[in-house]
Amino acid sequence: MLTWLSLPQERREPALLTSLREAMVAAVTHRHPVVEDPGPAGAARALRAVLPEQTILSDAERRLLTEWLNRLAADG
């Protein structure tokens, strides 16, 4: 959220906020976990699955985040 707010208005991707809000609401209101596998590995796999849809990140940021998510997902 803070990164999004720090961007110039024309670079802000409203869909990212929608995804973030929906994930937060689902995490609080659903009886069953939104992420199939509990813990960091499951969360990393879930985030990695929707990463290609996000346009707010530069190619370098996306590659770095993908590398980190791959490492976290491998721990599970």
Contacts in CASP RR format, 6 or more apart in sequence:
PFRMAT RR
TARGET T0000
AUTHOR 0000-0000-0000
METHOD contacts of the structure
MODEL  1
MLTWLSLPQERREPALLTSLREAMVAAVTHRHPVVEDPGPAGAARALRAV
LPEQTILSDAERRLLTEWLNRLAADG
1 17 0 8 1.000
1 20 0 8 1.000
4 12 0 8 1.000
4 13 0 8 1.000
4 16 0 8 1.000
4 17 0 8 1.000
4 56 0 8 1.000
7 56 0 8 1.000
11 56 0 8 1.000
12 56 0 8 1.000
13 54 0 8 1.000
13 55 0 8 1.000
13 56 0 8 1.000
15 53 0 8 1.000
15 54 0 8 1.000
15 55 0 8 1.000
16 54 0 8 1.000
16 56 0 8 1.000
19 50 0 8 1.000
19 53 0 8 1.000
19 54 0 8 1.000
23 34 0 8 1.000
26 34 0 8 1.000
27 33 0 8 1.000
27 34 0 8 1.000
34 46 0 8 1.000
35 42 0 8 1.000
35 43 0 8 1.000
35 45 0 8 1.000
35 46 0 8 1.000
36 42 0 8 1.000
36 46 0 8 1.000
37 45 0 8 1.000
37 76 0 8 1.000
40 72 0 8 1.000
40 75 0 8 1.000
40 76 0 8 1.000
41 72 0 8 1.000
41 73 0 8 1.000
41 74 0 8 1.000
41 75 0 8 1.000
41 76 0 8 1.000
42 73 0 8 1.000
42 76 0 8 1.000
43 72 0 8 1.000
44 68 0 8 1.000
44 69 0 8 1.000
44 70 0 8 1.000
44 72 0 8 1.000
44 73 0 8 1.000
45 69 0 8 1.000
45 73 0 8 1.000
47 69 0 8 1.000
48 66 0 8 1.000
48 69 0 8 1.000
48 70 0 8 1.000
48 73 0 8 1.000
51 62 0 8 1.000
51 65 0 8 1.000
51 66 0 8 1.000
51 69 0 8 1.000
54 62 0 8 1.000
57 65 0 8 1.000
END
